[in-house]
Amino acid sequence: MEVKLPTFNSVFSIDCVIFGFEAGELKILLIERNEEPYKDWLALPGYIVEQDESIDNAAERILYELTGLRDLHMQQFHTFGEVNRHPQGRVITVAYYALIRINGQKELKPITQYAKSAFWHPVNELPKLAFDHTEIFQTGFNKLRRRLNYQPIAFELLPEKFTLTQLQSLYEAVLNKKLDKRNFRKKMLSYGFLKELDEKQKGVSYRAAKLYKFDRRKYTKIFQNELNLDS
């Protein structure tokens, strides 16, 4: 006799923590919600996973529908499952994380009615977000800070060609502290994974600075220990 097993009913959601860097500011991608609960609130791009789709496919779909962005390399970084995190019932959310260069990205435009708008917001001016999204953001931000010490993530946020000033500005924005210019440059150049180009900035009113590129192969070959900007 076949035993009929009970059916599990579960609700999962996706929330996306997408960082970008522009004009010396670290920014986070937000939406303005257009439905209850938390209608008109700012939130991370996120929504419910459909019953017939995988978590990864849901993340791609939800980010695209709420912001218009697609083909980002996103990674799962944490699961949030507090019992009362959603006012409509038990919803477990899987958080995804990505870094992108804002320059050159197409205009942000939701293609669903669930969001009024999508936009980049400075990290250091972040308001209170809907649901537990402030906690989700902070967890993602802490991950970004940790990764900065052992992975070349800064170069995922900067243009392909950048100045040392831009590189330092990014580190300062992520670490939320000022770094000594001379020591920072000396240390970064000593690692050997910055390639100095025979080019300078163009279209600036001040003295044009030298441009650099990141040598990922050299980084992988020579760099095994953590970057430590405090020593």
C-alpha positions in Angstrom: 0.0 0.0 0.0 1.4 3.3 -1.0 2.0 5.8 1.8 0.8 9.3 1.1 3.4 11.7 2.4 2.4 15.2 3.6 3.1 18.1 1.2 5.5 20.8 2.4 4.5 24.4 1.7 7.4 26.8 1.8 7.9 30.3 0.7 11.3 31.6 -0.4 12.3 35.0 -1.6 15.4 36.5 -3.2 17.1 39.8 -2.2 19.9 41.3 -4.2 22.8 43.3 -2.7 24.4 45.0 -5.7 27.3 47.4 -5.2 28.6 49.9 -7.6 31.2 52.7 -7.6 30.8 56.1 -9.2 32.3 59.6 -8.8 34.2 58.6 -5.7 31.2 57.1 -4.0 30.3 53.5 -3.2 26.6 52.9 -4.0 24.0 50.3 -3.5 21.2 49.4 -5.9 17.7 50.1 -4.4 14.1 50.1 -5.6 11.0 52.0 -4.5 8.3 49.5 -3.7 4.9 49.8 -5.3 2.9 47.3 -3.3 2.1 46.5 0.3 3.6 45.7 2.7 6.0 48.6 2.8 4.5 50.4 -0.2 6.6 53.5 -1.1 9.5 52.3 1.0 13.0 51.9 -0.3 14.2 48.3 -0.4 16.8 46.0 -1.9 15.6 44.4 -5.2 13.8 41.3 -4.1 10.7 39.2 -4.5 9.1 35.8 -4.1 10.5 32.7 -5.8 8.0 30.9 -8.0 7.2 27.3 -7.2 8.5 26.0 -10.6 11.9 27.8 -10.7 15.3 27.3 -9.1 16.8 29.8 -6.7 19.5 30.9 -9.1 17.0 31.4 -12.0 14.7 33.3 -9.6 17.6 35.7 -8.7 18.2 36.5 -12.3 14.5 37.0 -13.1 13.8 39.1 -10.1 16.8 41.4 -10.6 15.8 41.9 -14.2 12.2 42.6 -13.5 12.8 45.1 -10.7 15.8 47.0 -12.3 16.3 46.0 -15.9 19.7 44.6 -15.2 20.6 41.1 -16.5 23.6 38.9 -17.0 25.3 39.9 -13.7 27.6 37.4 -12.0 25.8 37.1 -8.6 26.7 34.8 -5.7 24.7 33.6 -2.8 26.1 34.9 0.4 23.6 34.4 3.2 20.2 33.1 4.1 17.9 35.0 6.4 15.2 33.0 8.2 13.9 34.9 11.2 10.3 33.7 11.8 8.7 37.2 11.8 10.8 38.8 9.1 7.8 39.2 6.8 4.4 40.4 8.0 2.5 38.0 5.8 4.0 34.8 7.1 7.1 32.7 7.2 9.3 33.8 4.2 13.0 32.6 4.0 15.1 34.8 1.9 18.3 33.9 0.0 20.6 36.9 -0.4 22.7 37.4 -3.5 25.7 39.7 -4.0 27.4 41.3 -7.0 29.8 44.1 -7.9 29.5 46.1 -11.1 30.9 49.1 -12.8 28.2 51.7 -12.9 29.8 53.6 -15.8 28.4 52.2 -19.1 25.5 50.4 -17.5 22.2 50.9 -19.2 19.4 52.9 -17.6 17.7 51.3 -14.7 14.1 50.6 -15.4 11.7 48.2 -13.7 9.6 46.1 -16.1 7.1 45.1 -13.4 4.5 46.9 -11.4 6.1 45.8 -8.1 8.6 48.6 -8.2 8.1 52.3 -9.0 11.8 52.9 -9.8 15.3 51.6 -9.4 18.3 53.7 -8.7 21.8 53.9 -7.2 22.0 55.3 -3.7 25.2 56.3 -1.7 26.0 53.7 0.9 27.0 56.3 3.5 23.5 58.0 3.3 21.4 54.8 3.5 17.9 55.3 5.0 16.0 52.7 6.9 14.9 50.0 4.4 11.8 47.8 4.2 11.6 44.4 6.0 15.0 43.4 7.3 16.8 44.8 4.3 19.0 47.0 6.4 20.4 43.9 8.1 20.8 42.2 4.7 22.6 45.2 3.3 24.9 45.4 6.3 25.8 41.7 6.1 26.6 42.1 2.4 28.7 45.3 3.2 30.7 43.4 5.8 31.4 40.7 3.2 32.6 43.3 0.8 35.0 44.7 3.4 36.3 41.3 4.2 36.8 40.4 0.5 38.7 43.6 -0.1 41.6 42.2 2.0 42.1 39.0 0.0 40.4 39.3 -3.4 40.9 41.9 -6.2 37.3 43.1 -6.0 38.3 46.8 -6.3 39.0 46.2 -9.9 35.5 44.9 -10.6 34.1 48.3 -9.5 36.6 50.6 -11.2 36.9 51.3 -14.9 39.3 49.1 -16.9 41.8 52.0 -16.8 42.0 54.0 -13.6 44.2 56.3 -11.5 45.7 55.6 -8.2 43.5 58.3 -6.7 40.4 56.4 -7.9 41.8 53.2 -6.5 42.4 54.9 -3.1 39.0 56.5 -3.1 37.4 53.2 -3.5 39.3 51.6 -0.7 38.5 54.6 1.6 34.8 54.3 0.6 34.6 50.6 1.5 36.7 50.8 4.6 35.1 54.1 5.7 38.4 55.7 6.7 41.1 57.9 5.3 44.3 56.2 4.1 47.7 57.9 3.9 48.3 58.7 0.2 52.0 58.0 0.2 51.8 54.7 2.1 48.8 53.5 0.1 50.5 54.1 -3.3 53.7 52.6 -2.1 52.0 49.5 -0.9 49.8 49.0 -3.9 52.7 49.4 -6.4 54.9 47.0 -4.3 52.5 44.1 -4.9 53.3 44.1 -8.6 49.8 43.5 -10.0 49.2 47.1 -11.2 50.4 47.7 -14.8 51.3 51.3 -15.5 50.1 52.5 -18.9 51.6 55.0 -21.3 48.5 57.0 -21.0 47.1 59.8 -18.8 43.6 61.1 -17.9 41.8 63.0 -20.6 39.3 65.8 -20.4 40.2 67.0 -16.9 40.8 70.6 -15.8 43.6 69.6 -13.4 46.9 67.9 -14.0 46.3 64.6 -15.7 47.3 61.6 -13.7 48.8 58.3 -15.0 46.5 55.5 -15.8 46.9 51.9 -14.6 45.4 48.5 -15.4 45.0 45.5 -13.2 47.0 42.4 -14.1 44.8 39.6 -12.9 47.2 36.8 -14.0 50.1 38.3 -12.1 47.8 38.8 -9.1 46.9 35.1 -9.1 50.5 34.1 -9.5 52.2 36.2 -6.9 49.6 37.0 -4.3 48.5 34.5 -1.7 48.3 36.5 1.5 45.8 39.1 2.6 46.2 42.8 1.7 46.8 44.7 4.9 46.5 48.4 4.6 47.0 49.0 8.3 50.6 47.9 8.5 
